[in-house]
Amino acid sequence: MPKIHPTAIVNDNAKIADNVVIGPYCVIGQNADIGKRTILHSHVCLEGNTFIGEDNEIFPFAAIGFVPQDLKYHGEKSRLVIGNRNTIREYVTMHPGTDGGSMATVIGDDCLFMAGVHIAHDCHIGNNIIMANQATLGGHVVIDDFAILGGLVAVHQFVRIGKYAMIGGMSGVDKDVIPYASIAGERAGIAGINLVGLKRHNFTRESIFRIREAYKSLFAENGTIEERRSGLRKKFKDHQDVSLILDFLDLESSRSICLPRKTGRPVV
């Protein structure tokens, strides 16, 4: 049976699984669905059509599932879906989708959302994501697995961030970030590949070398990016890690690609 503090307000229609802990002064709406062994510390508020998976931990004053901050939202029955084993720290806000998007905001598994993180409507967040304090996503943002966003990062709506990318603190990201990129600057620019992240995830020396070679070729001065992409397809057709970059570039997007910072130094 769930363990619910007597001061918590839980709607009778909410679905609360076994071994859920709901702490003091939490408020749970009628359409909330909370999976097994999830812990809500005090003063957590859940609203809307919000599904939370198993083994999550949500800290005080998080506001989850309230209506989007979107003037085009008109009460449609959209959803917020949160996966398993996520840590959601103090004052995090997560909003459901809208009719103008996919009707759902989706959070993957094993993510860490530090204090003050904001995830807007229709965002799709992968697995093993880390968002540091006060990192903020506009609507319709897509973040692929293992990406890290530093403190006070602000991501423009409709931006895509590729796998294993690292966004440095206080960066404003208004363009798509390709996989493995290390991003820095007040206006985000590529500073190199995320070498530390690749090593932490046990990429081989050969894979790191190929990724670095692909980056240098992709952002070379000669020719267009389209021409260089075509050449990379042929050169690295059997290399899965490089193909991940090229597949990312092949996807349709309303945003342009984040380019290297103009520092006078090589990109990697």
Buried (B, 14 or more C-beta within 10 A) or exposed (E): EBEBBEEBEBBEEBBBBEBBBBBBBBBBBEBBBBBBBBBBBBBBBBBBBBBBBBBBBBBBBBBBBBBBEBEEBEEEEBBBBBBBBBBBBBBBBBBBBBBBBBBBBBBBBBBBBBBBBBBBBBBBBBBBBBBBBBBBBBBBBBBBBBBBBBBBBBBBBBBBBBBBBBBBBBBBBBBBBBBBBBBBBEEBBBBBBBBEBBEEEEBEEEBBEBBBBBBEBBBEEEEEEEEBBEEBEEBBEEBEBBBBBBEBBEEEBEBEBBEBBEEEEEBB
